[in-house]
């Protein structure tokens, strides 16, 4: 399989949630789109690390994949609690 085609396909898949975040004004939809972007970016980092046979880049991809969305979920919880208090 052509590796350039795989990377181009991954970048196109990354552009879909960027378009959705730009189009929609709902905060929750934007947060879901940004979470999807973070996951897809970390998967792209893992693919590059396998192609380059560099495990240090792979470790960074795993850390981003496992910890990156935790901060976004914490922000979502804070926003939900703030909206519950104001209502």
C-alpha positions, 0 to 999 in steps of 0.5 A: 500500500502506498504510504503517501496515500495513507497519510493523505487519507489520514489528513483528509479524515482530520479535516472533517471534524475541523469543518464541523467545529467551524460550522457548528456554534454548539459548544458540545459539538465543538468539544467533540470535534476537538476531541476527535482531532486530538485522537486522529492526530495521535494516531497519525503520530503513531503511524509515523513512529512505526514508519520511521521505526522510532519508539520515542515518537510512539511514546509521545503519541501514546501519551497524547492519546491517553492523557490528551482527551482527559483535559478536554473531558475535565473542561466539559465537566466544568462547563456542565457544572457551571451551566447547572449552577446558573439554571 
